[in-house]
Amino acid sequence: MRTMDTHAALILSLSLCLPLVPLARTHAETIDGRRVVIIDGDTIALGRERVRLLNVDTPEGAVT
């Protein structure tokens, strides 16, 4: 009886969660990294886009 309850709970939880999987898709974009420019310790430029790395403790460009 207990095994049957466990299987029923598993089937119920899967039947509730599986329809939500397509909603969790995220947009992924491939970036061609041939044109990467380092601006300073935590900022890089990919083409026209600037990417700033968060929570990275690095000195800024002109700090001596």
C-alpha positions as CSV (number, residue, x, y, z in Angstrom):
1,M,0.0,0.0,0.0
2,R,2.8,2.4,0.9
3,T,4.6,1.7,-2.4
4,M,1.4,2.4,-4.3
5,D,1.1,5.8,-2.5
6,T,4.7,6.6,-3.4
7,H,4.1,5.8,-7.0
8,A,0.9,7.8,-7.1
9,A,2.6,10.8,-5.6
10,L,5.5,10.5,-8.1
11,I,3.1,10.2,-11.1
12,L,1.1,13.2,-9.8
13,S,4.1,15.4,-9.3
14,L,5.5,14.5,-12.8
15,S,2.2,15.1,-14.5
16,L,2.0,18.6,-12.8
17,C,5.7,19.5,-13.5
18,L,6.3,18.2,-17.0
19,P,3.9,20.5,-18.8
20,L,5.9,23.5,-17.4
21,V,9.2,22.4,-19.0
22,P,8.6,24.3,-22.3
23,L,7.9,27.5,-20.4
24,A,11.4,27.3,-18.7
25,R,13.3,27.7,-22.0
26,T,15.7,30.6,-22.2
27,H,17.1,32.5,-25.1
28,A,20.7,31.6,-25.8
29,E,22.9,33.4,-28.2
30,T,26.3,32.4,-29.6
31,I,28.8,35.2,-29.4
32,D,31.7,35.2,-31.8
33,G,34.7,36.0,-29.6
34,R,37.2,37.1,-32.2
35,R,36.7,40.8,-31.4
36,V,37.1,41.0,-27.7
37,V,38.6,44.2,-26.2
38,I,39.5,44.5,-22.5
39,I,38.4,47.9,-21.2
40,D,39.6,47.5,-17.6
41,G,39.8,44.8,-15.0
42,D,36.1,43.9,-14.9
43,T,34.8,45.2,-18.3
44,I,35.2,43.7,-21.7
45,A,33.8,44.8,-25.1
46,L,32.3,42.3,-27.5
47,G,31.7,44.2,-30.7
48,R,29.4,47.1,-29.7
49,E,28.3,45.4,-26.5
50,R,30.1,46.1,-23.2
51,V,30.0,43.4,-20.6
52,R,30.8,44.2,-16.9
53,L,31.6,41.3,-14.6
54,L,29.8,41.6,-11.3
55,N,31.3,40.8,-8.0
56,V,34.9,40.8,-9.4
57,D,37.3,42.8,-7.3
58,T,39.8,44.2,-9.8
59,P,41.5,47.6,-10.1
60,E,40.1,50.1,-12.5
61,G,42.0,51.2,-15.7
62,A,44.1,54.2,-14.5
63,V,44.7,53.2,-10.9
64,T,48.3,53.1,-9.9
